[in-house]
Structure formats: structure tokens, C-alpha cells
């Protein structure tokens, strides 16, 4: 099979592992810089071009779209879909999962466990917003933040008000969420491939740090998840319409709560923590599933 891997930096661990896993199984991988692809959107003859040449038909497209290029990256993936290519992550699912508010609304509609979350435009109702999520401490998140950036823990109502006013003064959109104290600064990252959890790790925040992201200095270890956590991760992936994703959850007193569904999960942390060949599992799934012209997205919204 011939694959197109869409990414900005082919030297990243995750991308190298996907290339290695594919080539070890006898597949050919074209690594394409997402931002250097340009599109011909002519009616009935959609095409994509790269380095002055029209791109060939691929058996499968593997999008690794970074958050900073979501809009253009999703447009490129959509154009591949217009040509009939099968994509591992579909354009609508990428956009859906990257929009924190939209994804939470969809998960909420389906009854997935979530932290109590508030979203509002009028900062004149800060007291009501804070009461809605149970009062301080609260977690305040930028809708566009990634890897723990733009996430603030406000210990008191006064500090929460200050942070909210500052963010809104900068004209950025935020979410206000309850703080799951019992999680102890740890979360569970699961990798779902083809409707099954294939690997799971516990990420523990650095001392004095409530964010568990490895990029923020946290550590990771293999963890055994509960049947409820497994079912929650699988359902969240299905709701987002993602064949492959990372589902981040916290262990709360009322069961697992989903924090985020990541359409391009990193593989280094979880392969290192679990020793499991996640990249190989992804390629195996593509081999069994990829059929040109059969791109489809489950879920709505």
C-alpha cells in the first residue's frame, strides 16, 4: 500500500514510528509537509499538488495535523477526501475534536462523564459562573490552548475573577471548569484504535503542578484501567468520529470524566510507558480498514 503522511516535522518520534511501522510491513510512505500542499478545487476534478507535481492516488492518508495549523490542515484532509482518498482522521472529526467547546457539548449530549463546565461571554456574571461549577478552586482554560498552555488553577474566588477578567480583556474565549481535587494532579491517557483501547498510561504532574502533561514536566507509567474507563474512552472516540485518538480522563469521585479527545496523539510517552507498539497497531488497522472512496464520519455536530 502507498500512504501519505501529512506532518510538519517528519523527525518527531511519533512520525518516525509510523513510518518505521509502515515500512516494516512493506508499505511505501510519502511524507508531505502539510503547509506546502496546495489544492485545485475545480468542480468534478479536485486535485492536490506538491513541489510542482500533482499528487498521486493514495491507499490511505495519515493526517498528523498540529493545533496551530488546524484550519489549513483540515482543508487539505478534506481535499483528499474530495478525491476519494481514505483518511485515518477525517477533516470534520479533526475540527470537531480541536474545538474544546464543541467537543464538550457533543460528549455532554451523549452522556459522557465530564467536569462541570461553564462558558459565557458576559463577565458581569462571574459570581454565577463560579457558583455553577461549584465555586473555587476552579480551572480556567483557553479554548485554543494545547499541552497545558493556557490552563490556570484559581484557588480563590477573587483570583478566579482576576484571571477571567484578564482573559476576557484580551478578548480570548475561555472555559471555567470544576477542579477535580481527588485526581491528585494525575490523569489517564488512553489510545483508542479502531474502537478499542490499545494502551493506557497514568500521567502524574510534577510536584506542585496540577497539570499532568508530560510537556509540563510530568511523568508517565503504565496503568490498568477500569471497564468503565475503557468504555468511556471508546464511546468518546466514536462520538468524535475518530478511528485513532488519545482520550484524556480524570478519576473523579463520580467516575471517569473526559478532559480532551486528541486527534493526533503523541506516541513517545505512551510507547515508553507501556512498551506497546502503538504505531504498529495503527498501521495494522489501516491495512484492514482503508478502502478508497469509503471515508465516512460517525457522529453529528
BASE-665093 format. One record per residue (C-alpha): residue number from 1; x, y, z. Coordinates in nm, 3 decimals. Example, Ala and Ser with C-alpha at 12.3 -4.5 7.8 and 13.67 -1.06 7.14 Angstrom:
% residues 2
k; xx; yy; zz
1; 1.230; -0.450; 0.780
2; 1.367; -0.106; 0.714
% end
This chain:
% residues 301
k; xx; yy; zz
1; 0.000; 0.000; 0.000
2; 0.105; 0.359; -0.055
3; 0.047; 0.604; 0.230
4; 0.069; 0.982; 0.255
5; 0.182; 1.104; 0.598
6; 0.084; 1.468; 0.648
7; 0.301; 1.644; 0.903
8; 0.523; 1.945; 0.958
9; 0.820; 1.773; 1.121
10; 0.894; 1.419; 1.000
11; 1.170; 1.382; 1.262
12; 0.928; 1.376; 1.553
13; 0.918; 1.044; 1.738
14; 0.553; 0.977; 1.652
15; 0.607; 1.032; 1.282
16; 0.926; 0.826; 1.270
17; 0.749; 0.539; 1.443
18; 0.458; 0.545; 1.198
19; 0.700; 0.546; 0.904
20; 0.902; 0.260; 1.055
21; 0.592; 0.053; 1.131
22; 0.454; 0.104; 0.780
23; 0.781; 0.027; 0.601
24; 0.838; -0.281; 0.821
25; 0.511; -0.415; 0.680
26; 0.618; -0.348; 0.322
27; 0.428; -0.024; 0.264
28; 0.553; 0.291; 0.090
29; 0.520; 0.621; 0.278
30; 0.532; 0.967; 0.118
31; 0.599; 1.227; 0.388
32; 0.435; 1.555; 0.290
33; 0.469; 1.892; 0.462
34; 0.104; 1.986; 0.516
35; 0.155; 2.358; 0.461
36; 0.336; 2.303; 0.130
37; 0.044; 2.117; -0.026
38; -0.176; 2.331; -0.247
39; -0.514; 2.249; -0.393
40; -0.707; 2.268; -0.718
41; -1.074; 2.291; -0.624
42; -1.212; 2.272; -0.979
43; -1.557; 2.110; -0.999
44; -1.550; 1.734; -1.061
45; -1.169; 1.734; -1.081
46; -1.037; 1.803; -0.731
47; -0.661; 1.763; -0.702
48; -0.368; 1.828; -0.471
49; -0.022; 1.942; -0.572
50; 0.316; 1.926; -0.401
51; 0.652; 2.061; -0.517
52; 0.514; 2.138; -0.862
53; 0.355; 1.799; -0.924
54; 0.006; 1.659; -0.887
55; -0.010; 1.412; -0.602
56; -0.097; 1.052; -0.692
57; -0.382; 0.846; -0.553
58; -0.301; 0.703; -0.212
59; -0.437; 0.392; -0.043
60; -0.454; 0.586; 0.282
61; -0.377; 0.933; 0.416
62; -0.243; 0.966; 0.772
63; -0.301; 1.322; 0.894
64; -0.083; 1.446; 1.179
65; -0.223; 1.797; 1.198
66; -0.080; 2.022; 1.469
67; -0.313; 2.253; 1.658
68; -0.150; 2.566; 1.514
69; -0.246; 2.468; 1.157
70; -0.583; 2.306; 1.224
71; -0.781; 2.508; 0.970
72; -0.545; 2.466; 0.676
73; -0.461; 2.110; 0.770
74; -0.828; 2.013; 0.786
75; -0.882; 2.178; 0.447
76; -0.603; 1.965; 0.299
77; -0.751; 1.650; 0.451
78; -1.095; 1.750; 0.316
79; -0.948; 1.790; -0.032
80; -0.801; 1.440; -0.014
81; -1.149; 1.320; 0.083
82; -1.292; 1.500; -0.220
83; -1.061; 1.292; -0.440
84; -1.195; 0.973; -0.281
85; -0.892; 0.904; -0.061
86; -0.939; 0.716; 0.267
87; -0.814; 0.921; 0.562
88; -0.723; 0.789; 0.906
89; -0.863; 1.104; 1.067
90; -1.137; 1.278; 0.875
91; -1.148; 1.654; 0.833
92; -1.476; 1.708; 1.020
93; -1.353; 1.492; 1.309
94; -1.026; 1.685; 1.333
95; -1.213; 2.016; 1.352
96; -1.467; 1.873; 1.593
97; -1.207; 1.745; 1.839
98; -0.993; 2.061; 1.822
99; -1.284; 2.283; 1.924
100; -1.288; 2.229; 2.301
101; -1.634; 2.378; 2.350
102; -1.789; 2.192; 2.058
103; -1.638; 1.859; 2.165
104; -1.758; 1.902; 2.524
105; -2.107; 1.983; 2.403
106; -2.115; 1.670; 2.187
107; -1.981; 1.449; 2.466
108; -2.229; 1.601; 2.709
109; -2.520; 1.531; 2.475
110; -2.418; 1.166; 2.467
111; -2.398; 1.141; 2.847
112; -2.020; 1.108; 2.872
113; -1.882; 1.198; 3.216
114; -1.734; 1.549; 3.214
115; -1.615; 1.802; 3.472
116; -1.884; 2.062; 3.537
117; -1.804; 2.331; 3.279
118; -1.927; 2.685; 3.223
119; -1.889; 2.906; 2.917
120; -2.009; 3.265; 2.895
121; -1.936; 3.591; 2.719
122; -2.065; 3.833; 2.983
123; -1.804; 3.871; 3.259
124; -2.060; 4.061; 3.463
125; -2.191; 3.721; 3.571
126; -1.865; 3.587; 3.712
127; -2.014; 3.503; 4.053
128; -2.290; 3.299; 3.890
129; -2.039; 3.125; 3.662
130; -1.822; 3.025; 3.956
131; -2.122; 2.903; 4.156
132; -2.231; 2.699; 3.854
133; -1.912; 2.490; 3.868
134; -1.913; 2.458; 4.246
135; -1.700; 2.756; 4.347
136; -1.325; 2.791; 4.388
137; -1.086; 2.635; 4.326
138; -1.163; 2.628; 3.953
139; -0.968; 2.553; 3.638
140; -0.975; 2.822; 3.370
141; -0.881; 2.718; 3.016
142; -0.820; 2.898; 2.692
143; -1.026; 2.733; 2.419
144; -0.722; 2.742; 2.192
145; -0.468; 2.613; 2.446
146; -0.266; 2.291; 2.399
147; -0.025; 2.079; 2.605
148; -0.124; 2.253; 2.927
149; -0.057; 2.604; 2.795
150; -0.340; 2.846; 2.873
151; -0.465; 2.644; 3.172
152; -0.480; 2.817; 3.510
153; -0.584; 2.691; 3.853
154; -0.752; 2.965; 4.056
155; -0.759; 2.878; 4.427
156; -0.997; 3.151; 4.540
157; -1.298; 3.333; 4.402
158; -1.100; 3.657; 4.395
159; -0.814; 3.506; 4.193
160; -1.065; 3.338; 3.961
161; -1.234; 3.671; 3.894
162; -0.898; 3.832; 3.819
163; -0.796; 3.560; 3.575
164; -1.132; 3.557; 3.398
165; -1.134; 3.936; 3.363
166; -0.777; 3.932; 3.232
167; -0.852; 3.666; 2.972
168; -1.171; 3.836; 2.859
169; -0.987; 4.169; 2.847
170; -0.753; 4.006; 2.600
171; -1.063; 3.906; 2.400
172; -0.997; 3.533; 2.417
173; -1.255; 3.264; 2.483
174; -1.231; 3.057; 2.799
175; -1.393; 2.767; 2.978
176; -1.435; 2.751; 3.354
177; -1.433; 2.400; 3.499
178; -1.463; 2.239; 3.838
179; -1.132; 2.132; 3.988
180; -1.120; 1.754; 4.038
181; -0.911; 1.758; 4.355
182; -0.929; 1.383; 4.409
183; -0.740; 1.324; 4.083
184; -0.427; 1.436; 4.267
185; -0.269; 1.605; 3.967
186; -0.285; 1.286; 3.759
187; -0.481; 1.185; 3.453
188; -0.526; 0.878; 3.237
189; -0.429; 0.888; 2.869
190; -0.577; 0.608; 2.662
191; -0.509; 0.541; 2.295
192; -0.809; 0.417; 2.101
193; -0.752; 0.244; 1.767
194; -1.044; 0.115; 1.566
195; -1.289; 0.125; 1.855
196; -1.057; -0.047; 2.105
197; -0.829; 0.084; 2.379
198; -0.485; -0.049; 2.285
199; -0.274; 0.125; 2.551
200; -0.317; 0.334; 2.864
201; -0.086; 0.530; 3.089
202; -0.113; 0.740; 3.402
203; 0.042; 1.086; 3.375
204; 0.138; 1.244; 3.706
205; 0.204; 1.616; 3.730
206; 0.534; 1.742; 3.863
207; 0.544; 1.836; 4.230
208; 0.332; 2.146; 4.288
209; 0.187; 2.122; 3.936
210; -0.180; 2.035; 3.884
211; -0.136; 1.980; 3.509
212; -0.025; 1.628; 3.423
213; 0.104; 1.696; 3.069
214; 0.444; 1.537; 3.007
215; 0.535; 1.858; 2.823
216; 0.491; 2.037; 3.157
217; 0.738; 1.811; 3.339
218; 0.500; 1.532; 3.436
219; 0.589; 1.162; 3.446
220; 0.414; 0.862; 3.293
221; 0.363; 0.499; 3.389
222; 0.161; 0.204; 3.265
223; -0.180; 0.175; 3.429
224; -0.464; -0.074; 3.439
225; -0.790; 0.096; 3.357
226; -1.137; 0.001; 3.473
227; -1.410; -0.134; 3.244
228; -1.594; 0.199; 3.288
229; -1.284; 0.397; 3.185
230; -1.235; 0.170; 2.884
231; -1.598; 0.208; 2.775
232; -1.583; 0.586; 2.824
233; -1.273; 0.618; 2.605
234; -1.423; 0.406; 2.328
235; -1.752; 0.598; 2.334
236; -1.573; 0.934; 2.329
237; -1.371; 0.830; 2.023
238; -1.687; 0.716; 1.846
239; -1.871; 1.040; 1.926
240; -1.581; 1.241; 1.783
241; -1.576; 1.017; 1.474
242; -1.208; 0.930; 1.517
243; -1.050; 0.599; 1.414
244; -0.742; 0.679; 1.622
245; -0.723; 0.923; 1.911
246; -0.597; 0.990; 2.259
247; -0.868; 1.023; 2.525
248; -0.762; 1.201; 2.844
249; -0.962; 1.132; 3.159
250; -0.953; 1.216; 3.527
251; -1.055; 0.976; 3.802
252; -1.323; 1.159; 3.996
253; -1.541; 1.054; 4.288
254; -1.829; 1.004; 4.045
255; -1.635; 0.805; 3.785
256; -1.415; 0.891; 3.487
257; -1.452; 1.238; 3.338
258; -1.318; 1.318; 2.993
259; -1.094; 1.622; 2.962
260; -0.997; 1.605; 2.596
261; -1.004; 1.389; 2.284
262; -0.686; 1.435; 2.078
263; -0.697; 1.357; 1.706
264; -0.314; 1.345; 1.673
265; -0.192; 1.188; 1.999
266; 0.180; 1.168; 2.061
267; 0.323; 0.816; 2.075
268; 0.652; 0.865; 2.256
269; 0.512; 0.892; 2.607
270; 0.269; 0.604; 2.586
271; 0.500; 0.367; 2.399
272; 0.774; 0.443; 2.651
273; 0.546; 0.393; 2.950
274; 0.373; 0.077; 2.826
275; 0.627; -0.083; 2.593
276; 0.341; -0.139; 2.349
277; 0.381; -0.097; 1.973
278; 0.103; 0.160; 1.924
279; 0.237; 0.269; 1.584
280; 0.223; -0.089; 1.460
281; -0.134; -0.125; 1.582
282; -0.231; 0.187; 1.388
283; -0.075; 0.055; 1.066
284; -0.244; -0.283; 1.119
285; -0.578; -0.103; 1.148
286; -0.513; 0.090; 0.824
287; -0.428; -0.235; 0.642
288; -0.759; -0.389; 0.745
289; -0.979; -0.082; 0.702
290; -0.852; 0.155; 0.432
291; -1.075; 0.145; 0.126
292; -1.063; 0.431; -0.128
293; -1.393; 0.615; -0.151
294; -1.509; 0.482; 0.185
295; -1.426; 0.780; 0.403
296; -1.708; 0.838; 0.645
297; -1.760; 1.016; 0.974
298; -1.980; 0.894; 1.252
299; -2.145; 1.130; 1.495
300; -2.305; 1.465; 1.437
301; -2.212; 1.824; 1.506
% end
